[in-house]
């Protein structure tokens, strides 16, 4: 058991070199490109899920927004597979790092905002000042709307980081308590051991839900700017 509660969130190294890049690239190997006329069941189910998610997420977009479908599907597949692989024993979850999540959120958010200012300049500027605002409140509302705009990528990254980190920490804490109870009462330890199992099942659902929520929010930002 690790002495430091946050030791599992430290970026792993090999021979003094960080291997985070290799870990981030690994999930792409789980989604092979189909090269046959008739695919096997695994690839067929994978393509069906991708088409179902893409159809649901891109239904609200116009033709200009639908050009982002490949980007959004790649994003949800990457985050979902990374979160699930992080639940394996002795593994590392890159999405627990706020720096990585900000690295995904800021460029995507910036692209949607720049798209809005480029194609819908008047509408984008109108979001900073609601219609019918009294003149004395105009400077304050512009500042508030500007802050709320710039806080969107931070909220995206913090939400993903907090949810994934909280689940890992909870499993770690209850697992440590189970080991401590093993020397005191075997029956109590066995009962406590069922809690991490149930939490692990819950974390599989959270891993997929958080990937969907992250991608859906980016999709909604895109919808507001196209």
N, C-alpha and C positions, 0 to 999 in steps of 0.2 A: 504493500500500500504506500502511496506517495505521502511524504511528510507534508509537502506543500499542497494545499487544496487546489491551487491553480497551476500545478506543474503540468497537467495534461494539456493546458492551453498554450504552453511555450512552443514556439516553432521548432520542429525537430531539425537536427543537424547530423551529418555523416562525415566523419573525418574533418570536422571543423567547418564544413560547408553546408549552408542551408539547403534543404531538399524540398522546400515548399513548392517550388516551381514544378517539380516532378509529381508531387501529390495533386496539384491543381490540374495538371495535364492528364492524370490517370483516368478520371471519369469519362473522358472522350473515347477511351478504348471500349467502354461498355455499350456504345451505340455505333455498331459497325454500319458502314454504307452497304445497302443491299446490292449485290451484283448478279443476282440470278433472276430469271423470269418468274419462277415460283419460289417464294421465300418460305423459310421454316416458321414454326408457330411463334417463336420468340420475337422475330423481326416483324411478323404480321401483327402481333399484339402491340408491339412498340409503335408501329406506324398508325394503327387504329387509335391508340391513346393520343398520339401527337396530333392527328387530324381532328379528333374530338375536342381536344383542348384549344387547338388553333381556331376551329370554327366558333367555339363559344367565346373566346377572347376577342376575336377580330370582328364579331358581328356588329359591334357598335361603331366601327371605323368606316370612314369613307375610303375612296380608292387610294388617296395619298397616304392615309394611315396604314392601310393594309400592306404597303411596301415594307413595313417593319415586322412583318409576321415571322420571317426567318430569324431576326435578331431576338424577338421575344420568346420564340420557341427554344432557341439555343440557350437563352438565359434561364428559363424555367427548368430545362433538362440539366443544366450545369449545377444550379443551386440545389435541386432536388436530389440528384445523385451524390453530390458532395455531402449533403446533410445525412443521407442514409449511410454512406460509407463511414462517416464519422462515428456511427454507433457501434462499429465493430471494435472488439477488444484491442488494446494497444495501438489505436489509430489516432489520427489527428484530423480535426475538423477545421478547415480554413475559414468557414463562415463564422467561427467564434471570434475572429480577429476584426475589430472595428475598422482597421486600416484597409483591409481587403474589401469589406462591405462598402466603405466610402469610395473606394476605387471603382466599384461597380455603379454605385448610386449617382455620384456626381457627374460622370460623363453622360450617362443616360438621361438624367434630369436636364443637364445643360443642352443636350441635343434637342430635347422636346421644347425647351424654352426658346432656343434659337430658331427652331422651326416655326414656332408661333409668331415670333417677332418678324420673321422673314415673310411669311405668307398671310398672316392675320395681324398686322401691326396695330390697327386701330382697336380691334377686339382685345388684343393682349394688353394694351395700355389701359383700356377701359376697366380691366380687372382691378387696377390699383385704386380706382375711385368709383364706388357704387353710384348709380344714378339717384339724384335727389338729395345728395349729401349737403348739409348746411355749410356755408362758406367758412365759419370758424373751425369746423372739424376737418376740413380738407387736408391740411398739413399732417395732422395726427393720423388720419386714415391712410394716407399714402405711405407713411413710415410703417404703420402696422402691417399693411398688405405687402410691403417690400420685405419685411422681416419674415412674414409667413411664407412668402415665396422662397426665400433663401433657406428656410428651415426644412423644407420638404426633403431634400436629399439626406439631411442629418437624421430626420425621422425614419426614413427608409432604412438606413444603415443600422441605427440604434435598435429599431424594432427587431430586425433579423438577428443581430448580435445578442440582444437580451433574451430572446426566446430560446435560441439554441444553447446559449451558455447556461441559462437557468435549468434547463432539463438535464444537462450533463452534470451540473453541480449537485442537483437533487439525487440523481442516481448514485453519484460518488459518495455523498454523505450517508445515504441509507445503506449502501454497500459496506461502508466502513462500520456503521452501527451493527450490521449483521455479523461481521467478523468479530466484533467485540463481544456480542451476545453469545457467540458460539462457545466461548469458554465458561459462560455463566449458566445458560439454559439452552439446550439443544432444541427443545420444542419451540421456545420463543424465537430462536434464531431462524428456525424453519418457517415460522409464520411470517417473520419480518422479511425473509428472502422472497416471498411472493410479491412484495411491494415493488422491488426493482424490476421484476419480470413484467408486472403490469405497467410500470413507468416506461420500460423499454418499448412495449407495444404502443403506448401513447406517444412516445417520441418519434416512432416511425410515422405516425399520422401528423405530428407537429412538423416534422421535416418536410413533408410534401405540402402541407398547408402553408407554411411560411414561404416556400418557393413560389407557390401560386399567388400568395398575397403580395409579395415583392414584385412579381411580374405584372400582376393586375394593377397595382398602383402606378407603375411605369406606363402601362397601357392607358390608364385613365388620364395621366398627365399628357400623354400623346394625343388623346381624344380632345382634350381641352385646347390644344394648340394646332389642330389640323382642321 
